[in-house]
Amino acid sequence: MVDVAVGDDETYLLLLLADGNLPTGSFVASSGLESFVTHGFLGGSADNLNNTVNFIRDSVATYARSALPFVVDVHQVVTEAVADRGAGDLAGPVDHVCEEIKALDDLYKTMTLNHVAKRASKSQGVALLSLYTKGFSPPTSLSAKCTTARDAFVGKLVDQYKLKVRREEVHGHLPVCWGILTAALDISLGKSLSS
């Protein structure tokens, strides 16, 4: 059992996001493990555990170098957009922020060469945005007085970016959407990367 300190909202949110029952599409890809096994790279039964651990270690190292820089950049774009607007203007237009995120999303698409990985990344990314909308944003039935300016801004940003993904105007890759989601939830960059 994980011990969560009272008032540690970030850890609580990350534990919720780590729940395998969430409909985030994490089941759509094994990061190549199934192919690794199918093509006989697992080895004999004596080597199974060692080869599996090595595969996972290499996969995590690759992901850390290829995806985490995008999480950092997107998280910073969203966090800075919230900070730059000040408390009174957070509900303003989000077009410029979406354009900055789109540029990073385009770059990630360019760097992801495998079509299966691209498809899985996009599926998982839009699932994260949908999760925010359905599970973490304030209900629309609340009056505007109950919604903070920050919540209004990030809600509008997530909704607009998700709409752009659905219209195929942007890609919505997993690291990009994870950066949006964790920044929208006000999870620190450090915890966003370590989860």
C-alpha positions in Angstrom: 0.0 0.0 0.0 1.3 3.5 -0.9 1.3 5.9 2.0 -0.1 9.2 0.8 0.5 12.2 3.1 -2.5 14.3 4.0 -2.7 17.2 1.6 -0.6 15.5 -1.1 -2.9 16.1 -4.0 -0.3 15.4 -6.6 0.4 11.9 -5.4 -3.3 11.2 -5.1 -3.9 12.3 -8.6 -1.0 10.3 -10.0 -2.3 7.2 -8.2 -5.7 7.8 -9.8 -4.0 8.2 -13.2 -2.0 5.0 -12.7 -5.2 3.0 -12.2 -5.4 0.3 -14.9 -9.2 0.6 -15.0 -9.0 4.1 -16.5 -10.1 4.2 -20.1 -6.9 5.9 -21.3 -6.1 3.4 -24.1 -3.0 2.0 -22.4 -4.0 -1.4 -23.6 -3.4 -0.5 -27.3 0.3 -1.1 -27.4 2.9 -3.2 -25.6 5.7 -1.0 -26.9 6.9 -3.9 -29.0 7.0 -6.6 -26.3 4.6 -8.8 -28.2 6.6 -8.5 -31.4 9.8 -9.2 -29.4 8.3 -12.5 -28.1 6.7 -13.5 -31.4 10.0 -13.1 -33.3 11.8 -15.4 -30.9 14.0 -12.8 -29.1 12.8 -13.8 -25.7 15.1 -16.9 -25.8 14.7 -20.2 -23.9 12.8 -20.5 -20.7 16.0 -19.9 -18.6 16.5 -16.6 -20.4 12.9 -15.3 -20.3 13.1 -13.2 -17.1 16.5 -11.7 -17.9 15.5 -10.9 -21.5 12.2 -9.5 -20.5 13.8 -7.2 -17.9 16.4 -6.1 -20.4 13.7 -5.3 -23.0 11.7 -3.3 -20.4 14.8 -1.4 -19.3 15.8 -0.6 -22.9 12.2 0.4 -23.7 12.0 2.8 -20.7 15.4 4.3 -21.5 14.3 4.9 -25.1 11.0 6.4 -24.0 12.7 8.7 -21.5 15.0 10.1 -24.2 12.3 10.4 -26.9 9.1 11.3 -25.1 10.0 13.1 -21.8 11.5 16.2 -23.5 8.1 16.8 -25.1 6.3 16.3 -21.8 8.7 19.0 -20.3 8.1 21.4 -23.1 4.3 21.1 -23.2 4.0 21.3 -19.5 6.1 24.5 -19.5 4.0 26.0 -22.3 0.8 25.4 -20.4 2.2 26.4 -17.0 3.7 29.6 -18.4 0.4 30.5 -20.2 -1.4 30.3 -16.9 1.2 32.4 -15.1 1.5 35.0 -17.9 -2.2 35.7 -18.0 -2.6 36.7 -14.4 -5.7 35.9 -12.3 -8.0 38.2 -14.2 -7.4 37.1 -17.8 -7.2 33.3 -17.6 -10.4 32.7 -19.5 -9.0 34.5 -22.5 -8.2 33.0 -25.9 -6.1 29.8 -26.0 -5.3 29.8 -29.7 -1.6 30.9 -29.3 -1.1 28.2 -26.6 -2.6 25.6 -28.9 -0.3 26.7 -31.7 2.8 26.3 -29.5 1.6 22.8 -28.4 0.8 21.9 -32.1 4.4 22.7 -33.1 5.7 20.3 -30.5 3.1 17.7 -31.5 4.2 18.0 -35.1 7.8 17.5 -34.1 7.0 14.4 -32.0 5.1 12.9 -35.0 8.1 13.5 -37.2 10.4 11.8 -34.7 8.1 8.8 -34.3 8.9 6.6 -37.3 6.9 3.5 -36.6 3.3 3.8 -37.8 2.0 1.4 -35.1 3.7 3.5 -32.4 2.2 6.7 -33.9 -1.3 5.3 -33.9 -1.0 4.0 -30.3 0.4 7.4 -29.1 -2.4 9.3 -30.7 -5.1 6.9 -29.3 -3.6 7.2 -25.8 -3.2 11.0 -26.1 -6.8 11.7 -27.0 -7.9 9.3 -24.2 -6.0 11.5 -21.7 -7.7 14.7 -22.9 -11.1 12.9 -22.7 -10.3 11.7 -19.2 -9.6 15.3 -18.1 -12.9 16.5 -19.7 -15.0 13.7 -18.2 -13.3 13.2 -14.9 -11.3 16.2 -13.7 -12.8 19.4 -15.1 -15.4 21.2 -13.1 -19.0 20.2 -14.1 -20.6 22.6 -16.5 -23.7 22.7 -14.3 -21.7 24.8 -11.8 -22.1 28.5 -12.1 -19.2 30.5 -13.4 -18.7 31.9 -9.9 -17.8 28.4 -8.7 -15.1 27.8 -11.4 -11.8 29.5 -10.8 -10.2 31.5 -13.6 -7.4 28.9 -13.8 -9.9 26.0 -14.2 -11.8 27.9 -16.9 -8.6 28.5 -18.8 -7.2 25.0 -18.7 -10.7 23.6 -19.4 -11.0 25.7 -22.5 -7.4 24.7 -23.5 -8.1 21.0 -23.1 -11.4 21.2 -24.9 -10.0 23.2 -27.8 -7.0 20.9 -28.2 -9.2 17.8 -28.0 -11.5 19.3 -30.7 -8.5 19.9 -32.9 -7.4 16.3 -32.5 -10.9 15.1 -33.4 -10.9 17.3 -36.5 -7.4 16.0 -37.3 -5.9 19.5 -37.2 -3.4 18.3 -34.6 -2.0 14.8 -33.8 -2.6 14.6 -30.0 0.4 12.3 -29.2 0.7 10.8 -25.8 3.7 12.8 -24.4 2.1 16.0 -25.6 -1.3 15.2 -24.0 0.4 14.0 -20.8 2.1 17.4 -20.6 -1.3 19.1 -21.1 -3.1 16.9 -18.6 -0.5 17.1 -15.8 -0.2 20.9 -16.2 -4.0 21.3 -16.3 -4.2 19.2 -13.0 -1.4 21.4 -11.5 0.9 18.5 -11.0 4.5 19.6 -10.8 6.8 18.9 -13.7 9.0 16.7 -11.5 6.1 14.5 -10.5 4.8 14.5 -14.1 8.0 13.1 -15.3 8.5 10.5 -12.5 5.1 8.9 -12.9 
